[in-house]
Amino acid sequence: MSNKARWEVTAHYRTDGNLVGLRFGVEELAEVHDIIEQGPDWQALDSIVIRYVGLPNKLTIEETRDL
């Protein structure tokens, strides 16, 4: 994962044995589309988890209203 990634994405794929998670970092959410399309085949995709990792402080919805 790059140092400038704002988002951590884990794509979980089904295998014969269990789920395998592939993790990558992106700056923009639009990048996720291209990464998933590049494979493994999306028909084996079980789930995608996207987590914001851009800022060290975790704001609440209420706190963001004042930004």
C-alpha positions in Angstrom: 0.0 0.0 0.0 1.4 3.4 -0.9 2.1 6.1 1.7 -0.4 8.5 0.1 -3.3 6.1 0.0 -6.5 7.6 1.6 -8.4 4.3 1.3 -7.5 0.7 2.2 -9.4 -1.8 0.1 -9.6 -5.5 0.7 -11.2 -7.7 -2.0 -12.1 -11.1 -0.8 -12.2 -13.9 -3.4 -13.5 -17.5 -3.1 -11.1 -20.3 -3.6 -11.5 -24.1 -3.4 -10.3 -23.9 0.2 -11.5 -20.6 1.7 -11.6 -16.9 1.1 -8.4 -15.0 0.1 -8.1 -11.3 0.8 -6.1 -9.1 -1.6 -5.3 -5.7 0.0 -4.3 -2.5 -1.8 -4.3 1.2 -1.2 -5.9 3.9 -3.4 -6.0 7.6 -3.4 -9.4 7.9 -5.1 -12.3 5.4 -4.8 -12.7 5.5 -8.6 -9.4 3.4 -8.8 -11.2 0.4 -7.2 -13.1 -0.3 -10.4 -10.0 -0.7 -12.5 -8.3 -2.9 -9.9 -11.3 -5.2 -9.6 -11.6 -5.4 -13.4 -8.0 -6.5 -13.7 -8.7 -9.7 -11.8 -8.8 -12.2 -10.4 -12.1 -12.8 -12.2 -14.9 -10.8 -10.5 -17.2 -13.8 -10.6 -15.1 -15.3 -7.7 -15.5 -12.1 -5.7 -17.1 -12.5 -2.4 -16.9 -9.0 -0.9 -15.0 -5.7 -0.9 -14.2 -3.8 2.3 -13.2 -0.2 2.0 -11.7 1.6 5.0 -10.7 5.3 5.2 -7.1 5.6 6.4 -6.2 9.2 5.2 -6.2 11.2 8.4 -5.1 10.1 11.9 -8.0 11.7 13.7 -11.4 10.0 13.4 -14.2 12.6 13.1 -17.8 12.0 13.8 -20.7 13.1 11.5 -21.5 15.9 13.9 -17.8 17.1 13.9 -17.7 17.3 10.1 -20.7 19.7 10.0 -18.4 22.5 11.2 -15.7 21.9 8.6 
